[in-house]
Amino acid sequence: MAGLKELRTRIGTIKSTQKITSAMKMVAAARLRKSQGLIAKSEFYTHNILASANRVLFELKQQEEATGVSFVYPRLMRGTGSDKKYLLLVFTSDRGLCGSYNANVAKEAARRIDELKAEGKEVFVYCVGKKGRDILKRKYADLIVGTKEGVSSKGAKYYEASDIGYYILDAYNKGEIDVCEVVVSHFRSAINREVKVGPLLPVRIEDYEYNRLHIPTNVVRGAFYDYEPGKMELLEGLLPLIFRGSIFQAIVHSQASEHGARMTSMDNATRNAEEMINKLTIKYNHIRQNAITTELIEIISGAEAL
């Protein structure tokens, strides 16, 4: 009977865990839907900014060809003149229970760090999310220059992207870094995510996927428009918006990937708990049936002996 009591306790414990994992799955699913909506909205804004900058750059290059005069583009575009100092911006979560999400991002960041160091580059790491920091500091503690926690728990906020952007731009303008890259899990669906390494600084307007697919053309039908205060001034104003918008895109994709990973992980945990409960219940019933059968045999044997 001690075995029955032990099994009852285990079944009860697993049922309690199942309730928790099921609730976490539903919460993650609700947050995922919100994050997916935010991705669509933020992409609309980012694409419009990119299209505007690409149009201005397209006309400036046409003007260069027509006049034979080369422009001096903003520093955010042309770079510092060197590519020796790299800053990796690594996005992970602050919490666990989301499968291999954090480990995959950290693994890709470690691969990129080793690749850059092999090329003789000086590498710095800025972690958004403490899980990535905890993993990377085991081997690269001396490279981590900063950590920002709490971003994933608050939800995607543009001011968070601005804060991170100001920090990076300040280091860029001071010459402390030459290139900035982002390591982030790109969200595709709840079960499909891809960890990517992408450039942030210098800002290469033409290299963005949206601009590669939407190449500007000359205005037709005699349309006329002008720029105020000027093309170069407008381009210089758009570049920081593109940069901060890219960071915000990384935040929303990172959070959507985290929620998707957690939802999938908790769904698997709930299913596994259900399987364990079924197996233990069968075992419990089997032991209980054997105990009842044994008692009946003893009762019958005793009655026959009388």
Backbone hydrogen bonds in HBPLUS format (Angstrom, degrees):
<---DONOR---> <-ACCEPTOR-->    atom                        ^
c    i                          cat <-CA-CA->   ^        H-A-AA   ^      H-
h    n   atom  resd res      DA  || num        DHA   H-A  angle D-A-AA Bond
n    s   type  num  typ     dist DA aas  dist angle  dist       angle   num
A0004-LEU N   A0001-MET O   3.11 MM   3  5.07 119.9  2.49  92.5 107.0     1
A0005-LYS N   A0001-MET O   3.11 MM   4  6.47 157.8  2.16 150.8 155.7     2
A0006-GLU N   A0002-ALA O   3.02 MM   4  6.24 156.2  2.08 145.3 152.0     3
A0007-LEU N   A0003-GLY O   2.99 MM   4  6.19 156.1  2.05 145.1 151.4     4
A0008-ARG N   A0004-LEU O   2.90 MM   4  6.13 157.8  1.95 149.9 156.1     5
A0009-THR N   A0005-LYS O   3.04 MM   4  6.27 155.4  2.10 145.4 151.5     6
A0010-ARG N   A0006-GLU O   3.01 MM   4  6.29 157.3  2.06 146.4 152.7     7
A0011-ILE N   A0007-LEU O   2.85 MM   4  6.05 164.4  1.87 155.0 159.0     8
A0012-GLY N   A0008-ARG O   2.97 MM   4  6.12 159.5  2.02 144.5 150.3     9
A0013-THR N   A0009-THR O   2.93 MM   4  6.14 155.1  1.99 147.3 154.2    10
A0014-ILE N   A0010-ARG O   2.94 MM   4  6.15 163.4  1.97 152.9 157.0    11
A0015-LYS N   A0011-ILE O   2.93 MM   4  6.12 153.9  2.00 147.1 154.5    12
A0016-SER N   A0012-GLY O   3.07 MM   4  6.30 150.5  2.16 142.5 149.9    13
A0017-THR N   A0013-THR O   3.00 MM   4  6.32 156.3  2.06 147.4 154.0    14
A0018-GLN N   A0014-ILE O   2.79 MM   4  6.00 152.4  1.86 147.1 155.4    15
A0019-LYS N   A0015-LYS O   3.04 MM   4  6.30 149.4  2.14 143.1 149.9    16
A0020-ILE N   A0016-SER O   3.21 MM   4  6.54 152.5  2.29 143.4 150.3    17
A0021-THR N   A0017-THR O   2.91 MM   4  6.24 167.4  1.93 159.7 162.1    18
A0022-SER N   A0018-GLN O   2.90 MM   4  5.96 154.6  1.96 145.3 152.7    19
A0023-ALA N   A0019-LYS O   3.00 MM   4  6.14 155.2  2.06 141.1 147.7    20
A0024-MET N   A0020-ILE O   2.89 MM   4  6.15 158.3  1.94 151.9 158.3    21
A0025-LYS N   A0021-THR O   2.92 MM   4  6.07 145.3  2.05 139.7 149.0    22
A0026-MET N   A0022-SER O   3.13 MM   4  6.43 155.7  2.19 145.4 150.7    23
A0027-VAL N   A0023-ALA O   2.99 MM   4  6.28 158.6  2.04 150.8 156.8    24
A0028-ALA N   A0024-MET O   2.92 MM   4  6.03 162.4  1.95 145.1 150.3    25
A0029-ALA N   A0025-LYS O   2.91 MM   4  6.10 150.6  1.99 144.7 153.1    26
A0030-ALA N   A0026-MET O   3.02 MM   4  6.27 154.0  2.09 145.0 151.2    27
A0031-ARG N   A0027-VAL O   2.98 MM   4  6.27 161.4  2.02 152.1 157.2    28
A0032-LEU N   A0028-ALA O   2.80 MM   4  5.92 145.1  1.92 142.3 152.8    29
A0033-ARG N   A0029-ALA O   3.07 MM   4  6.32 156.4  2.13 145.5 150.0    30
A0034-LYS N   A0030-ALA O   3.25 MM   4  6.54 154.6  2.32 142.5 149.0    31
A0035-SER N   A0031-ARG O   2.91 MM   4  6.15 155.1  1.97 146.3 153.4    32
A0036-GLN N   A0032-LEU O   2.85 MM   4  6.08 155.2  1.91 153.7 160.1    33
A0037-GLY N   A0033-ARG O   3.16 MM   4  6.38 155.4  2.22 142.5 148.2    34
A0038-LEU N   A0034-LYS O   3.06 MM   4  6.33 147.6  2.17 141.9 151.1    35
A0039-ILE N   A0035-SER O   2.91 MM   4  6.19 146.1  2.02 147.2 156.2    36
A0040-ALA N   A0036-GLN O   3.24 MM   4  6.54 162.0  2.27 148.3 151.2    37
A0041-LYS N   A0037-GLY O   3.12 MM   4  6.37 160.3  2.16 145.4 150.7    38
A0042-SER N   A0038-LEU O   2.86 MM   4  5.92 165.9  1.88 150.1 154.5    39
A0043-GLU N   A0039-ILE O   2.93 MM   4  5.98 151.4  2.01 146.2 154.1    40
A0044-PHE N   A0040-ALA O   3.22 MM   4  6.41 149.3  2.32 140.2 147.3    41
A0045-TYR N   A0041-LYS O   3.33 MM   4  6.71 156.5  2.38 146.6 151.5    42
A0046-THR N   A0042-SER O   2.89 MM   4  6.12 171.2  1.90 154.0 156.7    43
A0047-HIS N   A0043-GLU O   2.80 MM   4  5.82 163.1  1.83 150.6 155.0    44
A0048-ASN N   A0044-PHE O   3.23 MM   4  6.36 151.8  2.31 139.1 145.9    45
A0049-ILE N   A0045-TYR O   3.10 MM   4  6.42 158.6  2.15 153.2 158.9    46
A0050-LEU N   A0046-THR O   2.89 MM   4  6.11 162.2  1.93 152.3 157.7    47
A0051-ALA N   A0047-HIS O   2.85 MM   4  5.96 156.9  1.90 144.2 150.8    48
A0052-SER N   A0048-ASN O   3.02 MM   4  6.19 155.9  2.08 143.8 149.9    49
A0053-ALA N   A0049-ILE O   3.00 MM   4  6.25 165.8  2.02 152.0 155.7    50
A0054-ASN N   A0050-LEU O   2.82 MM   4  5.95 157.2  1.87 149.5 156.7    51
A0055-ARG N   A0051-ALA O   2.96 MM   4  6.08 150.6  2.04 143.4 150.6    52
A0056-VAL N   A0052-SER O   3.08 MM   4  6.37 161.5  2.11 150.2 154.4    53
A0057-LEU N   A0053-ALA O   2.93 MM   4  6.13 166.4  1.95 151.9 155.8    54
A0058-PHE N   A0054-ASN O   2.89 MM   4  5.94 153.4  1.96 141.5 149.2    55
A0059-GLU N   A0055-ARG O   3.07 MM   4  6.33 156.1  2.13 147.3 152.4    56
A0060-LEU N   A0056-VAL O   2.92 MM   4  6.18 150.0  2.02 148.5 157.7    57
A0061-LYS N   A0057-LEU O   2.99 MM   4  6.20 156.5  2.05 149.3 154.7    58
A0062-GLN N   A0058-PHE O   3.07 MM   4  6.32 148.4  2.17 139.0 148.0    59
A0063-GLN N   A0059-GLU O   2.92 MM   4  6.10 149.7  2.02 140.2 148.4    60
A0064-GLU N   A0060-LEU O   2.89 MM   4  6.21 145.9  2.01 141.9 151.5    61
A0065-GLU N   A0061-LYS O   3.04 MM   4  6.31 156.7  2.09 145.8 150.8    62
A0066-ALA N   A0062-GLN O   2.95 MM   4  6.21 151.8  2.03 144.6 152.8    63
A0067-THR N   A0063-GLN O   2.96 MM   4  6.04 156.5  2.02 149.3 154.4    64
A0068-GLY N   A0064-GLU O   2.70 MM   4  5.30 143.1  1.83 141.6 151.4    65
A0077-MET N   A0074-PRO O   2.91 MM   3  5.52 148.6  2.01 114.5 123.8    66
A0078-ARG N   A0074-PRO O   3.07 MM   4  6.40 165.5  2.09 155.1 159.0    67
A0079-GLY N   A0075-ARG O   2.95 MM   4  5.45 145.3  2.07 139.4 144.2    68
A0203-VAL N   A0076-LEU O   2.74 MM 127  5.84 153.4  1.81 153.6 158.8    69
A0122-GLU N   A0084-LYS O   2.76 MM  38  5.96 168.9  1.77 170.3 173.4    70
A0178-ASP N   A0085-LYS O   2.82 MM  93  5.10 165.2  1.84 135.1 139.6    71
A0179-VAL N   A0085-LYS O   3.03 MM  94  6.34 156.6  2.08 162.5 164.6    72
A0086-TYR N   A0122-GLU O   2.76 MM  36  6.08 166.8  1.78 169.1 173.7    73
A0124-PHE N   A0086-TYR O   2.75 MM  38  6.09 145.8  1.87 154.2 166.0    74
A0087-LEU N   A0179-VAL O   2.85 MM  92  6.27 149.7  1.94 151.0 161.2    75
A0181-GLU N   A0087-LEU O   2.87 MM  94  6.27 162.5  1.90 164.1 169.3    76
A0088-LEU N   A0124-PHE O   2.80 MM  36  6.20 164.0  1.82 154.4 157.5    77
A0126-TYR N   A0088-LEU O   2.84 MM  38  6.12 169.9  1.85 165.2 165.0    78
A0089-LEU N   A0181-GLU O   2.74 MM  92  6.08 165.9  1.76 159.3 164.4    79
A0183-VAL N   A0089-LEU O   2.81 MM  94  6.02 164.7  1.84 150.5 151.3    80
A0090-VAL N   A0126-TYR O   2.94 MM  36  6.23 157.7  1.99 153.5 160.8    81
A0128-VAL N   A0090-VAL O   2.77 MM  38  5.95 177.1  1.77 165.8 165.5    82
A0091-PHE N   A0183-VAL O   3.04 MM  92  6.32 169.0  2.06 176.0 174.3    83
A0092-THR N   A0128-VAL O   2.89 MM  36  6.17 172.1  1.89 162.9 163.7    84
A0131-LYS N   A0093-SER O   3.08 MM  38  5.82 157.3  2.13 159.8 165.5    85
A0101-TYR N   A0098-CYS O   3.34 MM   3  6.07 163.2  2.37 135.2 138.3    86
A0104-ASN N   A0100-SER O   2.88 MM   4  5.94 157.3  1.93 157.7 162.4    87
A0105-VAL N   A0101-TYR O   3.27 MM   4  6.57 160.1  2.32 149.6 154.2    88
A0106-ALA N   A0102-ASN O   2.98 MM   4  6.17 168.9  2.00 154.1 157.5    89
A0107-LYS N   A0103-ALA O   2.86 MM   4  5.94 148.1  1.97 141.5 150.8    90
A0108-GLU N   A0104-ASN O   3.08 MM   4  6.30 156.0  2.13 144.1 149.4    91
A0109-ALA N   A0105-VAL O   2.93 MM   4  6.21 155.1  1.99 149.6 157.3    92
A0110-ALA N   A0106-ALA O   2.87 MM   4  6.06 158.1  1.92 147.0 152.7    93
A0111-ARG N   A0107-LYS O   2.98 MM   4  6.21 152.5  2.05 142.6 150.3    94
A0112-ARG N   A0108-GLU O   2.99 MM   4  6.24 156.2  2.05 146.2 152.0    95
A0113-ILE N   A0109-ALA O   2.88 MM   4  6.12 156.0  1.93 150.7 157.7    96
A0114-ASP N   A0110-ALA O   3.01 MM   4  6.20 169.8  2.02 152.1 154.1    97
A0115-GLU N   A0111-ARG O   2.98 MM   4  6.16 150.8  2.07 141.1 149.9    98
A0116-LEU N   A0112-ARG O   2.93 MM   4  6.14 162.2  1.96 151.8 155.4    99
A0117-LYS N   A0113-ILE O   2.93 MM   4  6.14 162.6  1.96 154.6 159.8   100
A0118-ALA N   A0114-ASP O   2.96 MM   4  6.05 147.2  2.07 140.3 149.0   101
A0119-GLU N   A0116-LEU O   3.02 MM   3  5.06 133.0  2.25  95.6 108.9   102
A0121-LYS N   A0116-LEU O   3.03 MM   5  5.39 165.1  2.05 149.2 145.3   103
A0120-GLY N   A0117-LYS O   3.01 MM   3  4.99 157.8  2.06 102.3 108.4   104
A0125-VAL N   A0143-LEU O   2.88 MM  18  5.70 154.8  1.94 142.4 138.4   105
A0145-VAL N   A0125-VAL O   2.84 MM  20  5.89 155.4  1.90 152.4 159.8   106
A0127-CYS N   A0146-GLY O   2.97 MM  19  6.34 156.4  2.03 155.5 150.7   107
A0148-LYS N   A0127-CYS O   2.82 MM  21  6.35 153.3  1.89 157.3 166.0   108
A0129-GLY N   A0148-LYS O   2.89 MM  19  6.05 137.0  2.08 140.4 153.9   109
A0134-ASP N   A0130-LYS O   2.86 MM   4  6.05 159.5  1.90 149.5 154.6   110
A0135-ILE N   A0131-LYS O   3.12 MM   4  6.35 148.8  2.22 143.7 151.1   111
A0136-LEU N   A0132-GLY O   2.91 MM   4  6.05 172.4  1.92 155.9 158.4   112
A0137-LYS N   A0133-ARG O   2.88 MM   4  5.76 154.1  1.94 151.8 157.1   113
A0139-LYS N   A0136-LEU O   3.15 MM   3  5.89 148.9  2.25 118.1 124.2   114
A0140-TYR N   A0136-LEU O   2.72 MM   4  5.59 163.9  1.74 163.5 165.9   115
A0143-LEU N   A0140-TYR O   2.96 MM   3  5.40 155.3  2.02 114.2 122.2   116
A0154-LYS N   A0150-GLY O   3.26 MM   4  6.30 140.3  2.43 140.8 148.6   117
A0160-GLU N   A0157-LYS O   3.10 MM   3  5.50 138.3  2.28 105.1 116.1   118
A0161-ALA N   A0158-TYR O   3.02 MM   3  5.13 115.6  2.45  97.7 112.9   119
A0162-SER N   A0158-TYR O   2.92 MM   4  6.30 151.8  2.00 148.8 157.8   120
A0163-ASP N   A0159-TYR O   2.89 MM   4  6.09 156.3  1.95 143.3 148.7   121
A0164-ILE N   A0160-GLU O   3.09 MM   4  6.35 165.6  2.11 149.9 153.1   122
A0165-GLY N   A0161-ALA O   2.82 MM   4  5.95 156.1  1.87 144.9 152.8   123
A0166-TYR N   A0162-SER O   2.80 MM   4  6.03 159.1  1.84 155.2 159.2   124
A0167-TYR N   A0163-ASP O   3.19 MM   4  6.41 157.9  2.24 144.8 150.3   125
A0168-ILE N   A0164-ILE O   3.06 MM   4  6.37 161.2  2.10 152.1 156.6   126
A0169-LEU N   A0165-GLY O   2.84 MM   4  6.00 168.0  1.85 157.0 160.8   127
A0170-ASP N   A0166-TYR O   2.94 MM   4  5.95 152.2  2.02 142.7 150.0   128
A0171-ALA N   A0167-TYR O   3.17 MM   4  6.44 157.4  2.22 143.3 148.8   129
A0172-TYR N   A0168-ILE O   2.86 MM   4  6.10 150.3  1.95 147.7 157.1   130
A0173-ASN N   A0169-LEU O   2.81 MM   4  5.97 162.7  1.84 151.1 154.7   131
A0174-LYS N   A0170-ASP O   3.06 MM   4  6.18 140.5  2.22 139.6 149.9   132
A0176-GLU N   A0171-ALA O   2.86 MM   5  5.11 143.1  2.00 166.5 164.0   133
A0175-GLY N   A0172-TYR O   3.11 MM   3  5.19 154.4  2.18 101.6 109.5   134
A0180-CYS N   A0201-LEU O   3.05 MM  21  4.84 162.2  2.08 125.9 129.4   135
A0200-LEU N   A0180-CYS O   2.77 MM  20  5.35 160.4  1.81 159.3 152.6   136
A0201-LEU N   A0180-CYS O   3.14 MM  21  4.84 163.3  2.17 130.3 133.2   137
A0182-VAL N   A0198-GLY O   2.74 MM  16  5.29 163.1  1.77 159.3 164.8   138
A0198-GLY N   A0182-VAL O   2.91 MM  16  5.29 157.4  1.96 148.5 155.4   139
A0184-VAL N   A0196-LYS O   3.04 MM  12  5.61 157.8  2.10 157.6 162.8   140
A0196-LYS N   A0184-VAL O   2.81 MM  12  5.61 170.2  1.82 164.0 161.6   141
A0186-HIS N   A0194-GLU O   2.63 MM   8  5.08 161.5  1.66 145.4 142.2   142
A0194-GLU N   A0186-HIS O   3.02 MM   8  5.08 163.6  2.04 140.5 145.8   143
A0188-ARG N   A0192-ASN O   3.09 MM   4  5.44 141.4  2.24 160.4 160.0   144
A0189-SER N   A0192-ASN O   2.94 MM   3  4.84 157.1  2.00 142.7 142.1   145
A0192-ASN N   A0189-SER O   3.18 MM   3  4.84 152.1  2.26  95.2 103.7   146
A0207-ASP N   A0204-ARG O   3.03 MM   3  5.41 146.1  2.14 110.1 120.3   147
A0208-TYR N   A0205-ILE O   3.47 MM   3  5.94 163.4  2.50 110.2 114.5   148
A0211-ASN N   A0208-TYR O   3.07 MM   3  5.40 116.8  2.48 104.8 119.3   149
A0212-ARG N   A0208-TYR O   2.98 MM   4  6.29 144.5  2.11 152.7 163.9   150
A0213-LEU N   A0209-GLU O   3.13 MM   4  6.37 141.6  2.29 144.5 153.7   151
A0214-HIS N   A0210-TYR O   2.97 MM   4  6.14 129.6  2.23 138.3 152.6   152
A0223-ALA N   A0220-VAL O   3.45 MM   3  6.19 164.5  2.47 116.5 119.9   153
A0234-LEU N   A0230-GLY O   2.91 MM   4  6.02 154.2  1.98 147.4 155.0   154
A0235-LEU N   A0231-LYS O   2.87 MM   4  6.10 159.8  1.91 150.5 156.2   155
A0236-GLU N   A0232-MET O   2.94 MM   4  6.12 157.7  1.99 145.8 151.8   156
A0237-GLY N   A0233-GLU O   3.06 MM   4  6.29 140.2  2.23 138.0 148.1   157
A0237-GLY N   A0234-LEU O   3.14 MM   3  5.10 124.4  2.46  93.4 107.6   158
A0238-LEU N   A0234-LEU O   2.96 MM   4  6.22 140.5  2.12 146.1 157.2   159
A0238-LEU N   A0235-LEU O   3.17 MM   3  5.10 124.9  2.49  92.7 106.7   160
A0239-LEU N   A0235-LEU O   3.12 MM   4  6.28 147.6  2.23 152.3 158.6   161
A0241-LEU N   A0238-LEU O   3.07 MM   3  5.19 117.7  2.48 100.0 115.8   162
A0242-ILE N   A0238-LEU O   2.93 MM   4  6.25 152.8  2.01 156.2 164.6   163
A0243-PHE N   A0239-LEU O   2.95 MM   4  6.21 159.9  1.99 152.4 158.1   164
A0244-ARG N   A0240-PRO O   2.91 MM   4  6.09 171.3  1.92 151.1 152.9   165
A0245-GLY N   A0241-LEU O   2.80 MM   4  5.80 149.8  1.89 139.8 149.7   166
A0246-SER N   A0242-ILE O   2.90 MM   4  6.08 144.7  2.02 143.4 151.9   167
A0247-ILE N   A0243-PHE O   3.19 MM   4  6.57 149.5  2.29 143.5 151.3   168
A0248-PHE N   A0244-ARG O   2.92 MM   4  6.23 157.1  1.98 148.8 155.2   169
A0249-GLN N   A0245-GLY O   2.88 MM   4  6.10 153.0  1.95 144.0 151.6   170
A0250-ALA N   A0246-SER O   3.00 MM   4  6.26 149.9  2.09 139.4 147.4   171
A0251-ILE N   A0247-ILE O   2.96 MM   4  6.32 148.8  2.06 145.8 154.5   172
A0252-VAL N   A0248-PHE O   2.99 MM   4  6.33 166.0  2.01 158.8 159.9   173
A0253-HIS N   A0249-GLN O   2.96 MM   4  6.09 162.0  1.99 150.9 156.3   174
A0254-SER N   A0250-ALA O   2.87 MM   4  5.88 153.7  1.94 142.0 150.1   175
A0255-GLN N   A0251-ILE O   2.91 MM   4  6.14 160.3  1.95 152.5 157.5   176
A0256-ALA N   A0252-VAL O   2.94 MM   4  6.04 160.9  1.98 144.8 150.4   177
A0257-SER N   A0253-HIS O   2.91 MM   4  6.01 156.6  1.96 144.0 150.8   178
A0258-GLU N   A0254-SER O   2.92 MM   4  6.14 152.4  1.99 143.2 151.2   179
A0259-HIS N   A0255-GLN O   2.91 MM   4  6.16 166.9  1.93 154.5 156.9   180
A0260-GLY N   A0256-ALA O   2.89 MM   4  6.03 158.6  1.94 146.5 153.1   181
A0261-ALA N   A0257-SER O   2.84 MM   4  5.97 157.8  1.89 146.3 152.7   182
A0262-ARG N   A0258-GLU O   2.83 MM   4  6.05 157.8  1.88 150.5 157.1   183
A0263-MET N   A0259-HIS O   2.84 MM   4  5.97 159.2  1.89 146.9 152.9   184
A0264-THR N   A0260-GLY O   3.02 MM   4  6.17 163.9  2.04 146.7 150.9   185
A0265-SER N   A0261-ALA O   2.87 MM   4  5.99 159.3  1.91 145.6 152.2   186
A0266-MET N   A0262-ARG O   2.81 MM   4  5.92 165.2  1.83 152.2 156.0   187
A0267-ASP N   A0263-MET O   2.91 MM   4  6.01 145.5  2.03 141.1 151.1   188
A0268-ASN N   A0264-THR O   2.98 MM   4  6.22 158.2  2.03 147.3 152.6   189
A0269-ALA N   A0265-SER O   2.90 MM   4  6.17 153.2  1.98 143.6 151.9   190
A0270-THR N   A0266-MET O   2.87 MM   4  6.01 153.6  1.94 141.6 148.2   191
A0271-ARG N   A0267-ASP O   3.00 MM   4  6.23 158.8  2.04 147.3 152.8   192
A0272-ASN N   A0268-ASN O   2.87 MM   4  6.07 159.5  1.91 149.2 155.2   193
A0273-ALA N   A0269-ALA O   2.89 MM   4  6.06 152.1  1.97 144.0 151.8   194
A0274-GLU N   A0270-THR O   3.01 MM   4  6.26 152.9  2.08 143.8 150.9   195
A0275-GLU N   A0271-ARG O   3.01 MM   4  6.34 154.9  2.07 148.9 155.2   196
A0276-MET N   A0272-ASN O   2.93 MM   4  6.20 159.4  1.97 149.6 155.1   197
A0277-ILE N   A0273-ALA O   2.87 MM   4  6.08 157.3  1.92 150.2 156.6   198
A0278-ASN N   A0274-GLU O   2.99 MM   4  6.23 158.0  2.04 146.2 151.9   199
A0279-LYS N   A0275-GLU O   2.98 MM   4  6.23 161.9  2.01 150.9 155.6   200
A0280-LEU N   A0276-MET O   2.87 MM   4  6.01 166.3  1.89 151.9 156.1   201
A0281-THR N   A0277-ILE O   2.81 MM   4  5.88 149.5  1.90 144.4 153.5   202
A0282-ILE N   A0278-ASN O   2.98 MM   4  6.19 156.0  2.04 145.4 151.2   203
A0283-LYS N   A0279-LYS O   2.95 MM   4  6.23 160.4  1.99 147.3 153.1   204
A0284-TYR N   A0280-LEU O   2.72 MM   4  5.89 153.6  1.79 144.0 152.2   205
A0285-ASN N   A0281-THR O   2.86 MM   4  6.06 162.8  1.89 149.4 153.3   206
A0286-HIS N   A0282-ILE O   2.88 MM   4  6.06 151.2  1.97 145.5 153.9   207
A0287-ILE N   A0283-LYS O   2.96 MM   4  6.20 166.3  1.97 153.1 155.7   208
A0288-ARG N   A0284-TYR O   2.92 MM   4  6.07 161.9  1.95 149.4 155.3   209
A0289-GLN N   A0285-ASN O   2.78 MM   4  5.87 151.3  1.86 141.4 149.5   210
A0290-ASN N   A0286-HIS O   2.94 MM   4  6.19 157.2  2.00 147.4 153.7   211
A0291-ALA N   A0287-ILE O   2.91 MM   4  6.17 153.9  1.98 147.2 154.6   212
A0292-ILE N   A0288-ARG O   2.93 MM   4  6.19 156.5  1.99 147.2 153.2   213
A0293-THR N   A0289-GLN O   2.85 MM   4  6.05 162.1  1.88 150.5 155.8   214
A0294-THR N   A0290-ASN O   2.87 MM   4  6.05 158.2  1.92 146.7 152.7   215
A0295-GLU N   A0291-ALA O   3.01 MM   4  6.25 156.2  2.07 144.6 150.7   216
A0296-LEU N   A0292-ILE O   2.92 MM   4  6.20 156.7  1.98 150.7 157.1   217
A0297-ILE N   A0293-THR O   2.91 MM   4  6.18 158.0  1.96 149.9 156.0   218
A0298-GLU N   A0294-THR O   3.00 MM   4  6.26 154.8  2.06 145.7 152.6   219
A0299-ILE N   A0295-GLU O   2.92 MM   4  6.18 155.2  1.98 147.0 154.0   220
A0300-ILE N   A0296-LEU O   2.83 MM   4  6.08 165.2  1.85 154.3 158.1   221
A0301-SER N   A0297-ILE O   2.82 MM   4  5.93 161.1  1.85 147.4 153.5   222
A0302-GLY N   A0298-GLU O   2.90 MM   4  6.02 153.1  1.97 142.2 149.5   223
A0303-ALA N   A0299-ILE O   2.91 MM   4  6.18 152.1  1.99 145.0 152.9   224
A0304-GLU N   A0300-ILE O   2.91 MM   4  6.16 158.1  1.96 151.7 157.2   225
A0305-ALA N   A0301-SER O   3.03 MM   4  6.20 144.3  2.16 139.2 148.9   226
A0306-LEU N   A0302-GLY O   3.23 MM   4  6.53 138.2  2.41 138.8 148.4   227
A0306-LEU N   A0303-ALA O   3.22 MM   3  5.30 130.7  2.48  94.9 107.3   228
